[in-house]
Amino acid sequence: MRSPASPDKTYRQSVMGGGLTTTLRVSDPFLADQIVHVADLRPSGVYGRPTAAVNSYSQNYPIYEEIGGQDGMAKFVHTDAFKNLNIGFALDEGIASPNNEFIVFHGERSIWQIHVHCSGQPGHASLLLPNTAGEKLRYIINKFLDMREEQKKILDSDANLSIGDVTTVNLTQIHGGVQTNVIPEKLTAVFDIRLAVTVDFEGFENTIKKWCAEAGEGVTYEFEQKNPKVECTKIDASNPYWTAFKSALDSLQLNYSCRIFPGATDSRYVRRVGIPAIGFSPMNNTPVLLHDHNEFLEADIFLKGIQYYVKIIMNVANV
């Protein structure tokens, strides 16, 4: 038995531990980079500009990031402590790649978690009453899942797309009812939606309003979480930090692709206040096991990642 929060090296030269391939994969090389930076680079006369130092900010609030970050980074970016850091660029977590390619994330989808409440005529279940909550719930579920099917077809039809390029819709909870032979007065469906960066947010919510009106009287919705639209970090010559980051990858001869992150990270809060951010975890040829059983990382890939970060951090710190 191993503690899920304590990395442990196995006989296969793998490091195992909870969170090893998520945020810890970013913070640990940062710390190791500082050791390598002092040991390997300073004697060579190579120095980074101290005012552009990079820090693993999300590890200051690790538990909050895992539950949405509303009480962590979302608040921290508005404090004087954060502003006084004078941050110009941020590095956050990426995702492992099962092949030789590395993945660079320059944006992410926005989370909308919505509860749709369907109210209707209650009564005995032996009757065929009109205007029931169940009929309205079926209409709502069909509309949301029809959209899900449309997005799945778009994803499946284009091999160049990844999951971050489409909007995902999933029914995650259904609430309501008091007992088997009673038609309930109210039923609620909960949906987790990740809006693609190309979506018109106002238009999307208007569609939800339209569905609720079409379902019948007494159908309302509320948001558990409603993230605003956040501009992606520019990955062109207009962003000097990206140019420096890309130059590091190119000089290391790494094969990489740029994508939209499928989940949610603290980068969205950093980008929201105007700071460019890139999600990158140097873990190629590694299965995607984030939050899974026996999460592990091969030791040689971990050690190579430290060297990659040395080059990346030196480049972006000297912009």
Secondary structure, 3 states (H helix, E strand, C coil): CCCCCCCEECCCCEEECCCCCCHHHHHHHHHHHHHHHHHHHHHHCCCCCHHHCCCCHHHHCHHHHHCCCCCCHHHHCCCHHHHCCCCCCEEECCCCCCCCCEEEEEEECEEEEEEEEEECCCEECCCCCCCCHHHHHHHHHHHHHHHHHHHHHHHHHCCCCCHHHCCEEEEEEEEECCCCCEECCEEEEEEEEEECCCCCHHHHHHHHHHHHHHHCCCEEEEEEEECCCCCCCCCCCCCHHHHHHHHHHHHCCCCEEEEEECCCCCHHHHHHCCCCEEEECCCCCCCCCCCCCCCEEEHHHHHHHHHHHHHHHHHHHCC
